[in-house]
Amino acid sequence: MPGFPHTTSSGQPPDAPRVPALSDLDNELKFVIDGRQAAVVHRWLASVCRPDPVFPTGTVLTIYYDTPEFDFLREKVNSDYLKTKVRLRWYENPLDADARSFLEGKFRIGTRRTKVRAETPYAGAWLARTPLNDQALRQIPAALRASGILVPSSLRPVLLVRYTRRRFVDPISGTRISLDTSISVPRVNLEVLPVPNPLPLSVAIVEVKGPVTGLPAVLRHLHRMGGRRVSFSKYLACYAHVLPGAG
């Protein structure tokens, strides 16, 4: 089958990703900071938190999916209590052409979220050079529907978001903290959007994820550094970055 970057020993492509059951609800808080303050915030986080023991830093690439009517985008614009996100994510690794990719479905209920995540047979190197209107990319979310997770059958890739993520762990609460910088839109589906915008957004994002409902004590100074708690969507922000005034 053309397009699969991996094959089995028999030369056949591997099976479609098997999607696990929905994970437990978790809390997620987001804070926007001025991109020019990102280096200062990074140094501060490194001084009060521990680096993630497995993936302390890396470049993240994400293809966001939506319906032809942009239903997922409208949920974010309207601040709906229930929100859905479907994306294909991988981590840039020039030394590993077979870097794995993952299909993710995220479902938000207010500030709480639940998600599914499954490895796909598509390698990062193949995804990095494949046009977003490729039919193989469009078929990937079918794995969610095949597992009984209700997402629209009309989903298509919209845009690719690229950013640098630095991960930390709060040594007291165990809360996971990440700092996302250099957020850009290097590619779009040209059947959906006219042009990409490789220039980075003017902001950086601090994400706090874990079982806690409030800001961990170690992060109380984030407000003094200009951090503003917001309901931030990279998909919506990057869509507006490509089409100013659209968000």
N, C-alpha and C positions, 0 to 999 in steps of 0.2 A: 504494500500500500504506500504510494508516494507520500512524502512529507514527514513520516515518522523518523526522528533522529536516532532512535534506538531500535535494534532488532534482537530477537532471541537467537539462540544458537542454531535454530532451524531456518533462520532468515526471515521469520514472520514477525510482524510488529507485536509488541506486548499487548495484553488486554487493557481495556479502558480502566481508568482509576476507580478503585473501590472506595466509596465514600462512607466513612464511619457515621455512627449515630450522632445527633446533635450533642455538643458538649454542654456542661452546666453553665447557667448564667453567671457572668462575671461583670465587674464594674470597670469602666474605662473613663478616665478624665483626660481632657486635652487642654493645653495651654499654648497660646500663640506668643511668640517673642519676635522682636525686630531682628531680621536676619543679620544685621550688623553687630548684634549682641551675642550671636551664637557661640563665638569662640570663648567669650567670658563665661557664658552659662556652661559650656563644656568643661572648662577648667574647674568651675565650682562643683559640678556634679561629680567629677573625678575625685574631688577632695572630700566629699561627704558620703559617697556611695562606693560600692564595689563594682568593678567591671563584670559584665556577664561572663560566667565561667566557660561558656561554650562559644558564643558568637558576640564578642565585644564590639566589633565594628564591621561594616560591610556596605556594599552598594546594592540597593534593592530596586528591582524593576517589576512593574505591575501593569498588566493589561486590564482595564476596567471594561465590563460588559454592561449593556443596557438594551432596552427594547427600542424599536423604531420611534416610539412615542416618548422616549426618555422618562419612563415611569420611575426608575430609581433616582434619577436626578431631581424629578419633581418632588419626590418624598423628602429630599434634603432641603430643597428650596422652601418648601412649605412647612418644614420642621415637624413632619408627621411623627407621631409617637412611635409608630412601627416603621422601621426602615429595613431595606434589603440591599445587600451588596454582593455582587458576584465578580470575582477577579481571578486572574492567573498570575502567579508570582514566582519569580526566581531571583537568585542572588548572583551578581556578576562575579565571575572568577576566571580571569584570563588564562590561568594555569590549568583549568579543568573544563574542557570543551563539552563534557558530558554532565555539567552541573544540572541538578534536578530542578524541576518546576512543580508547582503545587496549585491545584484548583481549590479555591476557598469560597464558601458561602457564609456571609455574616448577616445576622438578623438582630436588630436592636429593638429593645423594648424600653423606651425612655433612655436612661443612662446605662442600662444593663445590656449585655450583649451575649449572644451565643453563636457558635460558628462550627462549621465542618471544614475539614482540610484533608485533601488526599493527593498523593503524589501522582503525577501524570507521566506518560511515556515520552514527553517532549523535553529535549535538552535545551538549556539556556542558549547555547551557541546557535541552535536552529531558530529559536524564537527571536533572537536578536537580529536576524537577517530576513525574517519572513514578513511580508506585507500584512498589515492588520486586516485586510479584506480577504485573506486566504481562507478558503472554505474549511480547511482542517481546524483552524482556530475557532471558527464559528460553531463547530460541532462539539467542542470540549465540554460546555456546560450541560450537555445531555447526560453526563454521568450523575449529576445531581438529581435530575428527573428520574433516571433509572433506579436510583436509590430511594425513591419515594419522597424527595424533598421538592416542594412545589415552587418552581421558578418558571417563568415564561419560556415557551419554546422558541420565541422569536429573538432571543438574545443574540447580540453581535458585538464584536470588539469595537470600542469607541476611541480610546486613546491609551498611550503608554506613558506612565509616570516613572521618573527615575529620581532617586535621592540617596543621600548617605545617611545611614542609621548607626548611632552609637548607643549601645545598650548597657544598662546598669541595674544593680539590685540594691534596694534599701537594706542595710545590714540589720535593722531592727525589726521591721515588719515583713521583710521578704518581698515587698512590692516590686514589680518590674517597672523600670523607667527607661524611656528611650528618648533620644534627641535626634530629630530628623532635619537635615539641612540640605541646601542645594537642590531643592525640589524643582523639577523641570518637566517639560513635555516634549521629548525629542521626536516622537512619532505620533501620527494620528491615522485613523482609518479615513482615507481620502474619499471614500464613498459617503462619509458622514460629516466630516469637518474639513475645511479648506486647507489649512496649513498648521504645522506644529509650531511650538515656541520653545526653543532650547534654552532661552534665558531663564535663570532661576527666579522663583517667586521671591518677593521681598521679605518674607517671613520664614521663621523656622518653628518647629512644633515639638513640644515636650508632651509625651504620652505617659500616663500612669495607669497601670493595669494590675488588678488583683482583687482580693476579696473585700478590701476595705471600701467604705463608702465616702470617706473624706480624704483630704490631702495628708499624706504621711508627715509626721513632725519634721523629718529631715528636709522637707521641701518647703517649709513655711516661708523661707526667704525668697522663694521664686517670685512672689508678688513684688517685692522690693526691686527685683531685677527687670521689672517690666512685663512679667508674665501675666497674661490675661486668660482666665478660664473661658473657653468658648466651645460651641458645638461645631468643630471644624471637620470638613470633608476634603481630603486631597482631590478626590474626583471632581467635586463641585468647584474647588478653587482652581484646579488646572483647566477645567472646561472654560471657566471665565478668563483664565490667562490666555487661552487660545482665541476666545471670542470676547473681548472686553465689553462689559456691560450686559453679558448674557446671564451672569449669576445674580 
